[in-house]
Amino acid sequence: MGYVDGRDWPRYNEALVRRGEIFLGLDAMEEWEDELEGMNQGKEGARFRFPDGFIRLLGFIHVLFHLPYRQTEGFVDALSRYMKGLRAPDYTTLNKRLNTLDVPLDLDDIEEEEPLTIAVDASGVKVANSGDWIRHVWRVRKGYLKIHIAVDVKSKQIVAIGGHLRGCG
């Protein structure tokens, strides 16, 4: 039942719905205090107020939904109405922390003797959002950051990340 033109439409529809599922790791919320304590141990100067895990989560939201930093700050402000004690980092903090955050890659599990099948994808991220009208009128291109990610198809682990600035001038 449900087969039309040789396709199982209920299963196909379910698969399309699953494509829209977004799984956000909210572990950063549970481990907030412990991670901050470790980050600030022995640190001189101003203490970190937001753990790296939370900043990574906001970076994911920033890129996934194409939100500028100020709108990402607003997203957390709106979320804080429902999560008691949640604080939003200001957009300057987001910008600085996301641009200096290391993305750890666990390459120890990859066996060198086994054949490796990887999938590579790339995405572009705008460098600046201001002046769209001027760029349109004067036909001037601003740069964007192109990020390439290679993933092991079998284990779903990231095996390489690269990026470069393109289209400036």
URGI-V929002 format. One record per pair of residues at least 6 apart in sequence whose ideal C-beta (glycine too) atoms are under 8 Angstrom apart, sorted by the first residue. I is the first residue (numbers start at 1). J is the second residue. Records with the same first field share a line. If there is no record, write none. Layout:
I->J / J
This chain:
2->8 / 9 / 10 / 11
3->9
22->64
24->57 / 60 / 61
25->57
26->57
27->53
28->35 / 51 / 53 / 54 / 56 / 57
29->54 / 83 / 86
31->51 / 53
32->51 / 53 / 54
35->51 / 52 / 53
36->48 / 49 / 50 / 51
39->48 / 51 / 52
40->47 / 48
49->87 / 89 / 93
50->87 / 89 / 93 / 97
52->97 / 101
55->89 / 94 / 97 / 98 / 101
56->101 / 103
58->72 / 76 / 89 / 94 / 98
59->94 / 98 / 101
61->67 / 72 / 75
62->68 / 69 / 72 / 94 / 98
63->123 / 125
65->75
66->126
67->75
68->91 / 129
69->91 / 92 / 94 / 95
70->91
72->91 / 94
73->88 / 89 / 90 / 91 / 94
74->88
76->86 / 87 / 88 / 89
77->88
79->86
80->86 / 87 / 88
89->97
103->161
105->158 / 159 / 160 / 161
106->157
107->159
109->155 / 157
110->116 / 152 / 155 / 157 / 159
116->152 / 159
117->152 / 153 / 154
118->150 / 151 / 152 / 153 / 159 / 160
119->150 / 151 / 153
120->148 / 149 / 150 / 151
121->148 / 149 / 151
122->146 / 147 / 148 / 149
123->146 / 147
124->144 / 145 / 146 / 147 / 166
125->144 / 145 / 146 / 147
126->142 / 144
127->142 / 143 / 144 / 145 / 165 / 168
128->142
131->142
134->140
135->141 / 142
140->169
141->167 / 168 / 169
142->167 / 168
143->165 / 166 / 167 / 168 / 169
144->165 / 166 / 167
145->163 / 164 / 165 / 166
146->163 / 164 / 165 / 166
147->161 / 162 / 163
148->160 / 161 / 162 / 163
149->158 / 160 / 161
150->158 / 159 / 160 / 161
151->157 / 158 / 159
152->158 / 159
